[in-house]
Amino acid sequence: MRGDSFWAGKRVFLTGHTGFKGGWLALWLTRQGAIVTGYALDPSTQPSLHALTTASATASSVIGDIRDLIGVRQAMQACAPEVVFHLAAQPLVRRSYVDPVETYSTNVMGTVNLLEAVRSCSSVRSVVVVTSDKCYENREWQWGYRENEPMGGYDPYSNSKGCAELVSASYRLSFFNESRHGEHGVALATARAGNVIGGGDWSDDRLVPDLLRAFGEHRIADIRNPSAVRPWQHVLEPLHGYMMLAEKLHAEGPRWAQAWNFGPHDSDARPVSWIADKLATMWGGGAKWRSEVREDQPHEANWLKLDCSKARQTLGWIPRWDLPRSLGAIVEWQQAWLAGRDMTDFTLEQIQQYESTPLHD
């Protein structure tokens, strides 16, 4: 624990703490000395980062559904947080085609429920609602999307994240308006990041987990869209941005109550095939992949990049790990798990390594 940290002793309410990104964030916050209450469903994968890191170290865990307004409200009021991070979501594009109702009810009404709970909890000062880079109306162009671009989304997942952004904007104007900040005391921001990769992700239909599963089982990995370009980044990069943003919201309020992009340098927007090649080489042991392009695949964006100049120039957030370093950290994490290492300690070691990495813009 770092006693000089902003987070030391801060009460934090974190939805989605049993998931991949939420598990990393819970662990990082507790390392910084925060008193974390997590609210989420049971882990959706077995194994899970939540279980392997001894339930994200010292975080208090409440198992509940973000679609349950009463449950969310009661858990938040019992926590009495100053800071709220909303990460609970149905996070998979292909699953959203199978169950769009679950996707919209979780990602849209779940956001409504979270913000309704904030309205009834007088202790809250800063709120970061995490959405996705896929919230934008995707025009398949090579330029990065800026925060003022139109919301959209072709598939139900992407569209639901655009809806969550609109919900948050409405609540910011209607209930947490800057002009009445002295009355309600809440500063609400949204954070857009996507294609986050890191150790401890066992989700289905995600590139890196699918590759690592196949490599670990000595199988050839099947890749469905090798030419798709994405802004890949290690999970610690956007989480660092969320934490920086929450601090600014807490200290300075409405000035920071906006939408923010958190993505890698342009050079780290790479095709799926490039990622697969690098991971296979780093894994070793003859790891291989092959293309599995089928005509019956549901639509997914082919080209997607973010313009993150606002976060870098205004917030002072700069990515620390380039893509090769990020992929190396993932291989190290996965192989440490396969070797039976203590993954709480190993994950904390990677967080410490990230924190000690010099900034290079």
HELIX and SHEET records of a PDB file:
HELIX    1   1 PHE A   20  ARG A   31  1                                  12    
HELIX    2   2 LEU A   49  LEU A   52  1                                   4    
HELIX    3   3 LEU A   69  CYS A   79  1                                  11    
HELIX    4   4 VAL A   93  VAL A   98  1                                   6    
HELIX    5   5 PRO A  100  TYR A  104  1                                   5    
HELIX    6   6 SER A  105  MET A  109  3                                   5    
HELIX    7   7 GLY A  110  ARG A  119  1                                  10    
HELIX    8   8 ASP A  133  CYS A  135  5                                   3    
HELIX    9   9 PRO A  156  SER A  174  1                                  19    
HELIX   10  10 GLU A  178  ARG A  180  5                                   3    
HELIX   11  11 HIS A  181  HIS A  184  1                                   4    
HELIX   12  12 LEU A  207  GLY A  216  1                                  10    
HELIX   13  13 LEU A  236  GLU A  252  1                                  17    
HELIX   14  14 GLY A  253  TRP A  256  5                                   4    
HELIX   15  15 ASP A  266  ASP A  268  5                                   3    
HELIX   16  16 VAL A  272  TRP A  283  1                                  12    
HELIX   17  17 SER A  309  LYS A  310  1                                   2    
HELIX   18  18 ALA A  311  LEU A  315  3                                   5    
HELIX   19  19 LEU A  323  LEU A  338  1                                  16    
HELIX   20  20 MET A  343  GLU A  355  1                                  13    
SHEET    1   A 7 SER A  60  ILE A  63  0                                        
SHEET    2   A 7 ILE A  35  ALA A  40  1                                        
SHEET    3   A 7 ARG A  11  THR A  15  1                                        
SHEET    4   A 7 VAL A  83  HIS A  86  1                                        
SHEET    5   A 7 SER A 126  VAL A 130  1                                        
SHEET    6   A 7 ALA A 187  ARG A 192  1                                        
SHEET    7   A 7 ALA A 259  ASN A 261  1                                        
SHEET    1   B 2 VAL A 196  ILE A 197  0                                        
SHEET    2   B 2 GLN A 233  HIS A 234  1                                        
SHEET    1   C 2 ALA A 221  ILE A 223  0                                        
SHEET    2   C 2 TRP A 289  SER A 291  1                                        
SHEET    1   D 2 VAL A 229  PRO A 231  0                                        
SHEET    2   D 2 ALA A 269  PRO A 271 -1                                        
END                                                                             
